[in-house]
């Protein structure tokens, strides 16, 4: 069990559905990240939050909407997704966004399938 | 800009054989380098990291990596592969700087034959 917990582990949704992914960290970290992992592609950084403030949005379509209500929780709200959005979505955290020494702690991911 | 290159997508070794997974980086400033491992249906787990101290870095599960600035490389090795080492391995780079972030390679899958 890592210090970063993601729920649900698996999600199947239709293109017209609205769903949310949840990430929770118990490490006292102040930075949290959403990554998308698609087959045969490098990990894609989607969003970065530092002290609950969004500091980076890497040209992610508006059908993905992040929310960080506090430094322990991170959500990814999904609506009107496309089949190409099917992927493993990984949450990660680090002590500070400027802390390069630590590396990131990852959750186990949510496997999303859009039908 | 910074990047890492992991050539090839798959490496297969026999149990007990040497494991060598290659990573080359590109960075205009001194890099910090990481290796992560991902087991099936899991997230990424940190194996080891180079943060400008010793160039030979030892990590978990018997893995180690050597930072070679002249070759811009950070290859991952293990003297003797075990069946449980079968997984996907990612090299990543970052550096000091307000806008720097962790950039991953595309990963390489390690298979271990009995």
Interface residues (C-beta under 8 A of the other chain):
Chain A: X2 X4 X6 X40 X41 X42 X43 X45 X48 X56 X90 X92 X98 X100 X101 X103 X104 X105 X106 X107 X108 X109 X111
Chain B: X9 X32 X34 X36 X41 X42 X43 X44 X45 X46 X49 X51 X90 X92 X94 X95 X96 X98 X100 X101 X102 X104 X105 X106 X107
